[in-house]
Amino acid sequence: MTDSTFVHQIRMDEMQSFLPLAEAPKARTQLFDLSEPVECMLEKLLQPKESSELSIDILLLPFARKGRDWPEYMKQAHQTIRKAIGSALDTKVKPNFQYHTLRIKEYFLVVYLSPKPDVTPSKLQEFKAKGFDLYRLVQAVLELHLKRRLIKEAADNFELGIVDYNSELFFAAEVQSDKANKRGHFYVDALSFELYFSPDFKDLTFALHGKCFQSQTPGVGLVSGEDRLLLTNKETQQILEMVSTTRFGKKPYMRFATQSYWGCRNHAENQIQRYLCDIFEEYEIAFSPRIFQATHHYNHFIQKANTHLKRPLVLIDNLGHYPYVNRDDVLEELKNSLGATEIIQPLPIEQLNPSSNYLVLNHEIKSNGSSVVITEASKNKGGAESNSKSKMVNSFWQAWEHVAGKGNVHDLDYYSQLKVQRLKKPNSHLPLVLQGCNLGSDKKTNALKSPNTHKTETLANQLWLKEAVFSHGKIHGFKVPDSTYILVSVRKTKRQRGGREKVLIAATRVEFAEGILHIGRPDYFDSEAKARVHLKAFKDSVGKLYNDNFYLIDEQREVVICRYNTNRVPAVIGSVDRCSMETARGADGQISKSIKPDKSVLPYYLARKPKENNLNQYQQLFIQKNGNEALVFCTPKNQIKQMPGKRILTYNFIGRRFDGQEVDVLQEPAAQLLLCTYTMDLLKQKEITQSSLLEKISKMMLEN
């Protein structure tokens, strides 16, 4: 990368020890530790209860493949399963009947709700002897126990049959607005759940997934089956179709003040957590809810001094032929606010000047802000290409996956083409600074929406950082001991049956020397095996690589630090000392927002402002030392809103030596460096980033 002698100042305090916290609040999470043997838990959970009309039945069915191709084999297997369930229940079982399956070789284990279960200890021994994963079986059984509890309220108001209980269930259903759209329809937000029982760590966790439907009339309750909205006011309404949650869903994470707490995602989290506790207590299963309680905190964040670009900025008008009435005015306004030198039409990447910065202006196609399009030519029966078909997707990585498969780069929209070509030829195109900006429009007036000040300031920040990283390869202003590290980011797609997992790994060497961060060019690997050959640290210390994981390699100390979030990382969902559901129940369904530790139902989200912070700046890291690992919760800069849309993720930090031995992660300089390089007002204006500047630099090598 081009050397640069000018200085980008970043204010950063010297690395300090993390301050210990006394009497930090205890937070409820979605994780449970289960200590009993799995066979014992399974026997207890399958015992019928007199208080329930339905229990859990399990069928063991043989069904050999016999040379069938996979889709046909699975189709016929499920036909056989439905026939067997129908025979056991003495009813007709349609394809929408829901059940859990486990498969080993030619055997299927089928789990479902039944009024006449027949699971004996000898059958359980047979399941074990066949080699079935008993942890997955316990997971399936627990999901059905949860399902029974979630549908109980609807069962009190409606006459439900066995097919209803074994239908697909969505809960926490809530109509967005009492006002219908132009077609007389309403949007209904709901949730589904999944459990995960880890055989390696003996813990159970759950995850919620948002769903959105269109219905005929409004109401609040449960969505059951494919066509009914069962309401708490004893009405039944029709569900028309499931629609895109990303585009239409509006369920908030939390509701405070005058808004009803019932129906938000946080209420659903606490409801599932409570029901699981009830199940464990009812079936006398030993369990321990995992809590988050910070042991340390830290509140020094990197801030920028300025975002002045040293190279000319050029705007690329990639808005197509849309006849916007104010197109020229919006482009000129954006040009002036960002200090751009000119506006040009799209050019091939080879014709772009590597000494300039480029902001590509795209037409916002999807309501979630995406402008990514994949266009493929369809083929007729003879194999000849006929009409092309465009597909709007949510992210660049779907476009990358298309090209990494059998697709052509020219199938993509212009900006995605540039990003893919940049990854394919990093030696030629990596110094090129590219930034996208999606512009929405008003369909009624056919006018472009001008970017607000917040968006233009964020664009200026991102362009500044990319110029520093890709063009100059250095950032000044650090007070960090001289040291060298390797930053590694991973991108992986889900494996499709019969296909390969698509992998892209970027490894970037960085060096701190005399207060300057020097950033080298990355090495790219398209498989885990190649990365392990070239990265000594990955040989014994790092297991399977997962999508979106980040690693910091300290070659001098021979230590690897990994920062990650999965469903197994404890997430703060409430207070151990105060139940949010009981609090709302005693206050007409509402919860007051309070930062006082003895009143808050959502600790760490709501916390007192550190004395050292400026007015209305609440940002800080809460760190829980957890053996050799550390859990990190980063609060936002401002107090959370009355209806925050998303939950704040907790991240786990782990460290290992190159030989695989664990290290105390908080004692490692590499981990301390990551925690001391979280940023404020640097990447996003007036916001805290939930990661280190080093991780952002590493991911930029993949994401541009």
C-alpha positions in Angstrom: 0.0 0.0 0.0 1.1 3.6 -0.6 3.1 5.0 2.2 1.9 8.2 3.7 3.7 10.7 5.9 0.7 12.8 7.1 -1.0 12.1 10.4 -4.5 11.0 11.1 -4.9 11.8 14.8 -6.9 9.4 17.0 -7.1 10.2 20.7 -6.6 7.1 22.8 -5.7 6.9 26.4 -3.0 4.7 27.5 -4.2 1.1 28.2 -5.4 1.0 31.7 -6.3 -1.9 33.9 -10.0 -2.7 33.9 -11.7 -1.3 37.0 -13.3 -3.9 39.3 -17.0 -3.6 40.0 -18.5 -4.2 43.5 -22.1 -5.4 43.8 -22.9 -5.3 40.1 -26.5 -6.3 39.3 -27.2 -9.9 38.5 -28.8 -10.3 35.0 -31.0 -13.2 33.8 -29.9 -14.9 30.6 -31.3 -17.4 28.1 -28.8 -20.1 29.2 -29.2 -23.1 31.6 -26.6 -25.5 32.9 -28.0 -29.1 33.2 -25.9 -31.5 35.2 -27.9 -34.7 35.2 -27.1 -37.6 32.8 -29.0 -37.2 29.5 -30.6 -40.7 29.9 -32.0 -39.7 33.3 -33.4 -36.4 31.9 -35.0 -38.2 29.0 -36.8 -40.7 31.2 -38.1 -38.0 33.5 -39.3 -35.8 30.6 -41.2 -38.7 29.0 -43.2 -39.5 32.1 -46.9 -38.7 31.4 -48.5 -36.3 33.9 -52.1 -36.6 35.0 -52.6 -32.9 34.7 -52.0 -33.0 31.0 -54.2 -34.7 28.3 -51.2 -34.8 25.9 -47.8 -36.3 26.4 -44.9 -37.1 24.1 -44.7 -40.2 21.9 -41.7 -41.5 19.9 -41.8 -43.8 17.0 -38.9 -45.8 15.6 -39.3 -46.4 11.9 -37.0 -48.3 9.5 -36.9 -46.9 5.9 -34.0 -47.9 3.7 -32.9 -45.7 0.9 -32.4 -48.5 -1.7 -30.8 -46.4 -4.4 -33.3 -43.5 -4.4 -31.9 -40.1 -5.0 -32.0 -37.9 -1.8 -35.1 -35.7 -2.5 -37.2 -38.7 -3.5 -36.0 -40.7 -0.5 -36.9 -38.0 2.0 -40.2 -37.4 0.3 -41.2 -41.0 0.6 -39.8 -41.2 4.1 -42.0 -38.4 5.4 -45.0 -40.0 3.6 -44.3 -43.2 5.6 -43.8 -41.2 8.8 -47.2 -39.4 8.4 -48.9 -42.7 7.7 -47.4 -44.3 10.8 -48.4 -41.3 13.0 -51.9 -41.3 11.5 -52.2 -45.0 12.4 -51.1 -44.4 16.0 -53.5 -41.4 16.4 -56.3 -42.9 14.4 -56.6 -39.7 12.3 -55.6 -38.4 8.9 -52.2 -36.7 9.0 -51.6 -34.0 6.4 -48.2 -32.6 5.3 -48.6 -29.6 7.6 -48.6 -31.9 10.7 -45.4 -31.0 12.6 -43.1 -33.5 14.2 -39.4 -33.8 15.0 -37.2 -36.4 13.3 -33.7 -37.8 14.0 -32.1 -40.2 11.5 -29.4 -42.7 11.6 -28.7 -44.8 8.5 -32.1 -46.3 7.6 -33.8 -45.6 10.9 -36.0 -42.5 11.7 -36.9 -41.4 15.2 -40.2 -39.4 15.2 -41.3 -37.2 18.1 -44.7 -35.7 18.5 -47.5 -34.9 20.9 -50.0 -37.7 21.5 -52.9 -38.5 23.9 -51.8 -42.1 24.2 -47.9 -42.2 24.4 -46.2 -45.5 24.4 -42.5 -44.9 25.3 -41.1 -47.6 27.6 -37.6 -47.8 29.2 -36.8 -50.7 26.9 -37.6 -48.5 23.9 -35.3 -45.8 25.2 -32.5 -48.4 25.5 -33.2 -49.4 21.9 -32.9 -45.7 20.8 -29.6 -45.5 22.5 -28.4 -48.8 21.1 -29.2 -47.6 17.5 -26.8 -44.7 18.1 -29.3 -41.8 18.2 -28.1 -38.6 19.7 -29.9 -38.4 23.1 -29.1 -34.7 23.5 -31.0 -33.9 20.3 -33.8 -36.1 21.5 -34.0 -34.3 24.8 -34.0 -31.0 22.9 -36.9 -32.2 20.7 -38.9 -33.3 23.8 -38.3 -30.0 25.6 -39.5 -28.1 22.6 -42.8 -30.0 22.7 -43.1 -29.4 26.4 -42.7 -25.7 25.7 -45.2 -25.8 22.8 -47.8 -27.3 25.1 -47.4 -24.4 27.6 -47.4 -21.7 24.9 -50.7 -23.0 23.4 -52.4 -23.5 26.8 -54.0 -20.0 26.8 -55.5 -20.6 23.4 -56.7 -24.1 24.5 -58.6 -22.4 27.4 -60.6 -20.4 24.9 -60.8 -22.7 21.9 -61.6 -26.3 21.2 -58.3 -27.7 19.8 -57.7 -31.1 18.4 -54.6 -33.2 18.3 -53.7 -31.9 14.8 -53.8 -28.3 16.2 -51.3 -29.2 18.9 -49.0 -30.7 16.3 -49.3 -27.7 13.9 -46.6 -25.2 13.4 -46.9 -22.7 16.3 -45.9 -19.0 16.4 -46.4 -17.1 19.7 -46.3 -13.5 21.0 -48.4 -12.6 18.0 -49.4 -8.9 17.8 -51.0 -6.7 15.1 -48.8 -3.7 14.2 -51.6 -1.2 13.7 -55.4 -1.0 14.0 -55.4 0.7 10.6 -55.6 -1.6 7.6 -53.5 -1.1 4.5 -55.1 -0.2 1.1 -56.1 -3.8 0.6 -57.8 -4.1 4.0 -55.0 -6.2 5.4 -53.1 -6.0 8.7 -49.5 -7.0 9.5 -49.1 -9.4 12.4 -45.7 -9.8 14.1 -45.0 -13.1 15.8 -42.1 -15.3 17.0 -41.0 -18.9 16.8 -38.4 -20.5 19.0 -35.6 -23.1 18.9 -33.7 -24.9 21.6 -30.1 -26.0 21.5 -28.7 -28.6 24.0 -24.9 -28.9 23.8 -23.5 -32.4 24.5 -20.0 -30.9 24.9 -20.9 -28.2 27.5 -24.1 -29.7 29.0 -26.0 -26.5 28.7 -29.3 -25.5 27.1 -30.1 -22.3 25.3 -32.9 -20.9 23.2 -33.2 -18.5 20.2 -36.2 -16.6 19.0 -37.0 -15.9 15.3 -39.2 -13.1 14.1 -42.1 -14.0 11.7 -44.6 -11.6 10.0 -48.0 -12.4 8.5 -50.8 -10.6 6.8 -54.3 -11.1 8.3 -57.8 -10.0 7.7 -58.6 -8.4 11.0 -56.6 -7.1 14.0 -56.0 -8.9 17.3 -53.4 -10.1 19.8 -52.8 -13.8 20.6 -51.3 -16.9 19.0 -50.8 -17.8 15.4 -51.5 -21.5 15.1 -51.3 -23.6 11.9 -51.4 -22.1 8.4 -54.6 -20.1 8.5 -55.8 -19.1 12.0 -54.9 -16.3 14.4 -56.2 -17.4 17.8 -56.9 -14.4 19.9 -57.0 -13.9 23.6 -60.4 -12.2 23.3 -61.9 -15.5 22.0 -62.0 -14.5 18.4 -60.6 -16.4 15.4 -59.2 -14.4 12.5 -57.8 -15.5 9.2 -54.1 -15.5 8.3 -53.5 -14.8 4.6 -49.8 -15.4 4.1 -46.4 -15.2 5.7 -44.4 -12.2 4.4 -40.8 -11.0 4.8 -40.0 -10.2 8.4 -37.0 -8.2 7.3 -39.2 -6.0 5.1 -42.5 -5.8 7.1 -41.7 -6.9 10.7 -41.8 -4.2 13.4 -41.7 -6.1 16.7 -39.5 -4.1 19.1 -37.1 -5.7 21.5 -38.4 -3.8 24.5 -41.2 -1.4 25.5 -41.0 1.0 28.4 -43.3 3.7 29.9 -46.8 4.0 28.4 -46.4 1.2 25.9 -47.6 -2.3 26.9 -44.8 -4.7 27.7 -46.8 -7.7 26.5 -45.8 -8.8 23.0 -42.3 -7.3 22.7 -39.4 -9.7 22.2 -38.0 -9.2 25.7 -41.3 -10.4 27.2 -41.1 -13.5 25.0 -37.5 -14.2 26.1 -38.6 -14.0 29.8 -41.7 -16.1 29.1 -39.6 -18.9 27.5 -37.1 -18.7 30.3 -39.8 -18.9 32.9 -41.5 -21.9 31.2 -38.2 -23.8 31.0 -37.7 -23.3 34.7 -41.2 -24.6 35.3 -40.6 -27.6 33.2 -37.4 -28.5 35.0 -39.1 -28.1 38.4 -42.1 -30.1 37.4 -40.0 -33.0 36.1 -37.5 -32.7 39.0 -34.5 -32.0 36.7 -31.5 -30.4 38.3 -30.7 -27.1 36.6 -28.9 -23.8 37.1 -29.9 -20.6 35.2 -26.8 -18.9 33.9 -26.4 -15.3 35.1 -24.4 -12.3 33.8 -22.8 -10.2 36.6 -20.0 -7.8 35.6 -16.8 -8.0 37.5 -15.0 -5.1 35.7 -15.9 -2.1 33.6 -14.0 0.2 31.2 -15.1 3.4 29.6 -12.3 4.8 27.4 -13.2 4.7 23.7 -11.3 5.8 20.6 -12.5 9.0 19.1 -11.6 10.7 15.8 -9.9 14.1 15.6 -11.0 14.8 12.0 -12.2 13.1 8.8 -10.6 15.2 6.2 -9.8 13.2 3.0 -6.3 13.6 1.4 -7.4 12.3 -2.0 -10.2 13.6 -4.3 -13.7 12.2 -3.8 -15.7 11.3 -6.9 -19.4 10.4 -6.8 -20.6 7.7 -9.2 -24.2 8.1 -10.2 -25.5 4.5 -10.3 -29.2 5.5 -9.9 -30.1 4.1 -13.3 -32.7 5.7 -15.6 -35.2 6.5 -12.9 -36.7 9.9 -13.7 -36.4 11.5 -10.3 -37.7 15.0 -10.3 -35.0 16.3 -8.0 -32.1 14.1 -9.0 -29.6 16.9 -9.9 -30.4 18.8 -6.8 -29.8 15.8 -4.5 -26.6 14.9 -6.2 -25.3 18.4 -6.1 -26.2 18.7 -2.4 -24.4 15.5 -1.6 -21.4 16.6 -3.6 -21.1 19.8 -1.7 -21.6 18.4 1.7 -18.9 15.7 1.2 -16.5 18.0 -0.7 -16.6 15.8 -3.8 -14.8 17.0 -7.0 -17.1 15.6 -9.7 -20.0 13.3 -10.5 -19.5 10.6 -13.1 -21.4 7.7 -14.6 -20.5 4.0 -13.8 -17.2 2.8 -15.2 -15.5 -0.6 -15.3 -13.2 -1.1 -12.3 -10.2 -1.0 -14.5 -11.0 2.6 -15.6 -11.3 3.9 -12.0 -8.4 6.0 -10.8 -6.7 4.2 -7.9 -5.6 7.6 -6.6 -9.2 8.7 -6.0 -11.9 7.8 -3.5 -15.3 6.7 -5.0 -18.8 7.0 -3.5 -21.2 4.8 -5.5 -24.8 6.1 -5.3 -27.3 3.3 -5.6 -31.1 3.1 -5.9 -32.5 1.6 -2.7 -34.6 -1.3 -3.9 -35.6 -3.1 -0.7 -37.2 -1.5 2.3 -34.4 -2.8 4.5 -32.0 -0.5 2.6 -30.5 -3.1 0.3 -29.6 -2.3 -3.4 -28.1 -5.7 -4.2 -29.6 -7.4 -7.3 -28.7 -10.8 -9.0 -29.9 -11.1 -12.6 -29.8 -14.5 -14.2 -30.9 -15.6 -17.7 -33.5 -18.4 -17.5 -33.2 -21.3 -19.9 -35.9 -23.0 -21.9 -36.3 -26.8 -22.2 -33.7 -26.9 -24.9 -31.1 -25.3 -22.7 -31.0 -22.0 -24.6 -31.1 -18.8 -22.7 -34.5 -16.9 -22.7 -35.6 -14.0 -20.6 -33.5 -12.8 -17.7 -34.8 -12.7 -14.2 -33.7 -10.3 -11.4 -33.7 -11.2 -7.7 -33.4 -8.6 -5.0 -31.4 -9.9 -2.1 -30.6 -8.6 1.4 -26.8 -8.4 1.5 -23.6 -8.4 -0.6 -22.7 -11.9 0.7 -25.6 -13.4 -1.2 -24.1 -11.9 -4.3 -20.6 -13.2 -3.4 -22.0 -16.6 -2.8 -23.7 -16.5 -6.3 -20.3 -15.7 -7.9 -18.4 -18.2 -5.7 -20.7 -20.9 -7.1 -21.5 -21.0 -10.8 -22.6 -17.5 -11.3 -21.0 -14.7 -13.3 -19.9 -11.4 -11.8 -21.8 -9.6 -14.5 -25.0 -11.0 -13.1 -24.7 -8.6 -10.2 -25.6 -4.9 -9.7 -22.8 -2.5 -10.5 -21.6 -1.8 -6.9 -21.6 -5.5 -6.0 -19.6 -6.2 -9.2 -16.9 -3.7 -8.0 -16.7 -5.3 -4.6 -16.4 -8.9 -6.0 -13.8 -7.8 -8.6 -11.8 -6.1 -5.8 -11.8 -9.4 -3.8 -10.8 -11.5 -6.9 -7.8 -9.2 -7.8 -6.7 -7.6 -4.5 -3.2 -6.9 -5.8 -4.7 -4.7 -8.5 -7.7 -3.2 -6.9 -7.2 -3.2 -3.1 -5.9 0.3 -2.9 -9.1 1.5 -4.5 -11.4 3.2 -2.0 -15.1 2.3 -2.6 -18.1 3.2 -0.5 -21.7 2.7 -1.3 -24.7 5.0 -0.5 -28.2 3.8 -1.0 -30.8 6.5 -1.7 -34.4 5.9 -1.1 -37.3 7.7 -2.9 -40.9 8.8 -2.4 -43.1 6.8 -4.7 -45.9 9.4 -4.6 -43.8 12.4 -5.6 -41.1 10.5 -7.5 -38.4 12.4 -5.6 -35.1 11.2 -4.2 -34.7 11.4 -0.4 -31.7 13.6 0.5 -29.3 12.0 3.0 -29.6 13.6 6.4 -26.7 15.1 8.3 -26.2 11.9 10.3 -25.9 9.8 7.2 -23.5 12.2 5.4 -21.3 12.4 8.5 -21.3 8.6 8.7 -20.3 8.4 5.1 -17.4 10.9 5.7 -16.2 8.7 8.6 -16.3 5.5 6.6 -14.5 7.1 3.6 -11.8 8.5 5.9 -11.1 5.1 7.5 -11.0 3.3 4.2 -8.6 5.9 2.8 -6.4 5.4 5.8 -6.5 1.6 5.6 -6.5 0.9 1.9 -4.6 3.9 0.4 -2.1 4.9 3.1 -1.9 1.8 5.2 -1.4 3.6 8.4 -3.2 5.4 11.2 -1.5 7.7 13.7 -2.2 8.7 17.3 -2.0 5.5 19.3 -0.4 5.2 22.7 0.3 1.4 22.4 3.5 -0.6 23.1 5.3 -1.5 19.9 3.9 -4.9 18.8 2.8 -7.0 15.8 -0.4 -8.9 15.2 -2.4 -10.8 12.6 -6.1 -10.0 12.2 -8.2 -12.8 10.8 -11.8 -12.6 9.7 -13.9 -15.5 8.4 -16.9 -15.6 6.0 -18.7 -18.9 5.4 -21.9 -19.9 3.7 -24.2 -22.6 4.9 -23.5 -26.0 3.3 -26.2 -27.1 0.9 -26.7 -30.8 0.6 -24.6 -32.1 -2.3 -22.6 -28.9 -2.4 -19.5 -27.4 -0.8 -19.3 -24.8 1.9 -18.0 -21.6 0.5 -15.3 -20.0 2.5 -13.4 -16.7 2.4 -10.8 -15.9 5.0 -8.7 -12.7 5.2 -5.5 -12.5 7.3 -4.0 -9.0 7.7 -0.7 -8.3 9.4 -0.6 -5.0 11.4 2.2 -3.4 13.4 2.2 -0.7 16.1 5.4 1.2 16.0 6.0 4.6 17.7 2.3 5.4 17.9 1.5 4.4 14.3 -0.7 1.5 13.3 0.8 0.1 10.1 -1.7 -2.1 8.0 -0.4 -4.6 5.6 -2.1 -6.2 2.6 -4.2 -9.2 3.5 -3.7 -12.8 2.4 -6.9 -14.5 1.2 -7.8 -18.2 1.6 -10.8 -20.0 0.1 -10.6 -22.9 2.5 -9.9 -23.7 6.1 -7.2 -26.1 5.1 -5.2 -23.4 3.2 -5.6 -21.0 6.1 -4.2 -23.6 8.6 -1.2 -24.3 6.3 -0.2 -20.6 6.2 -1.3 -19.6 9.8 0.8 -21.4 12.4 -1.5 -20.2 15.1 -4.5 -22.1 13.7 -2.8 -25.6 13.7 -3.7 -26.7 17.2 -5.3 -23.7 19.0 -8.3 -23.0 16.8 -10.9 -25.6 16.1 -13.6 -25.3 13.4 -13.9 -21.9 11.9 -17.3 -20.3 12.1 -18.9 -17.6 10.0 -18.2 -14.0 11.2 -15.7 -15.1 13.8 -12.7 -12.8 14.4 -9.2 -13.8 15.6 -6.3 -11.7 16.8 -3.0 -13.5 16.6 -0.1 -12.4 18.9 2.9 -14.2 17.3 5.4 -12.9 19.9 3.5 -14.4 22.8 2.1 -17.3 20.6 -1.5 -16.6 21.7 -4.7 -16.4 19.7 -7.7 -14.3 20.9 -11.1 -15.0 19.5 -14.2 -12.8 19.9 -17.5 -14.3 19.0 -21.2 -14.4 19.6 -23.4 -17.5 19.3 -26.7 -18.7 20.9 -24.5 -20.2 23.7 -23.1 -16.8 24.7 -25.3 -15.6 27.7 -27.5 -12.6 26.6 -28.9 -10.2 29.1 -32.7 -10.6 29.1 -33.7 -9.3 32.6 -32.9 -9.0 36.2 -32.5 -11.9 38.6 -33.9 -9.9 41.4 -37.0 -8.4 39.6 -39.2 -10.3 37.2 -40.2 -8.0 34.3 -43.5 -10.0 33.7 -44.5 -9.6 37.4 -43.5 -5.9 37.4 -45.7 -5.3 34.3 -48.6 -7.4 35.7 -48.7 -5.1 38.8 -48.6 -1.9 36.7 -51.3 -2.4 34.0 -48.9 -4.1 31.7 -46.3 -1.3 31.7 -42.7 -1.0 32.8 -41.0 2.2 33.8 -37.5 2.9 32.6 -35.1 3.2 35.5 -31.3 3.2 35.8 -31.4 2.5 39.6 -30.0 -0.9 40.3 -32.8 -1.7 42.8 -35.6 -0.9 40.3 -34.3 -1.8 36.8 -35.8 -4.8 35.2 -33.1 -4.7 32.4 -29.7 -4.2 34.0 -26.7 -3.1 31.9 -29.0 -1.8 29.2 -29.9 0.8 31.7 -26.9 1.9 33.8 -25.7 5.0 35.6 -23.5 7.3 33.6 -19.8 6.9 34.5 -18.6 10.0 36.3 -15.8 10.5 33.8 -18.1 10.7 30.8 -19.5 13.9 29.3 -23.2 14.8 29.8 -25.6 12.3 28.2 -22.8 9.8 27.4 -23.5 6.5 29.0 -21.1 4.3 27.0 -19.0 1.7 28.9 -17.9 -1.9 28.7 -19.2 -4.3 31.3 -16.9 -7.3 31.6 -17.6 -10.5 33.4 -14.5 -12.6 34.1 -15.6 -16.2 33.6 -12.7 -18.4 34.5 -10.1 -17.9 31.7 -12.7 -16.4 29.4 -14.5 -13.0 29.5 -18.0 -11.9 28.6 -18.3 -8.3 27.3 -21.5 -6.2 27.2 -21.1 -2.7 25.5 -23.8 -0.1 26.4 -24.9 2.5 23.8 -23.7 6.1 23.9 -27.1 7.4 24.7 -29.8 5.9 27.0 -31.8 3.3 25.2 -35.1 4.5 23.8 -38.6 3.8 25.0 -38.9 1.1 22.4 -35.4 -0.1 21.4 -35.6 -2.2 18.2 -32.8 -4.6 18.8 -31.2 -6.3 21.7 -27.5 -5.7 22.6 -25.4 -8.8 22.0 -22.9 -10.1 24.6 -19.6 -11.3 23.2 -17.3 -13.9 24.5 -13.5 -13.5 24.5 -11.3 -16.6 24.7 -7.6 -17.1 24.4 -5.3 -20.1 23.6 -1.6 -20.6 23.1 -0.5 -22.0 19.8 -0.3 -25.5 21.5 -4.0 -25.3 22.4 -3.6 -24.5 26.1 -6.1 -22.0 27.5 -4.8 -18.6 28.8 -6.4 -16.0 31.1 -7.7 -13.8 28.4 -7.9 -10.6 30.4 -4.2 -10.9 31.2 -3.2 -11.0 27.6 -2.0 -7.8 25.9 -3.8 -8.8 22.7 -7.2 -9.0 24.4 -6.6 -5.8 26.4 -5.8 -4.1 23.0 -9.1 -5.2 21.6 -11.1 -4.0 24.6 -9.2 -0.7 24.6 -9.9 0.0 20.9 -13.7 0.1 20.8 -14.7 3.3 19.0 -17.1 6.2 19.5 -18.2 8.6 16.8 -15.6 7.1 14.5 -17.4 4.6 12.3 -21.0 5.7 12.9 -21.8 9.2 13.9 -23.1 9.5 17.5 -22.8 5.8 18.0 -20.7 3.2 19.7 -19.4 0.3 17.6 -19.8 -3.1 19.3 -16.3 -4.2 18.3 -12.7 -3.1 18.2 -11.3 -0.8 15.5 -8.9 -3.7 14.7 -11.9 -6.0 14.0 -13.5 -3.4 11.8 -10.2 -3.1 9.8 -10.0 -6.9 9.5 -13.6 -7.2 8.2 -13.1 -4.3 5.8 -10.7 -6.6 3.9 -13.7 -8.9 3.2 -16.6 -6.5 3.1 -14.9 -3.4 1.6 
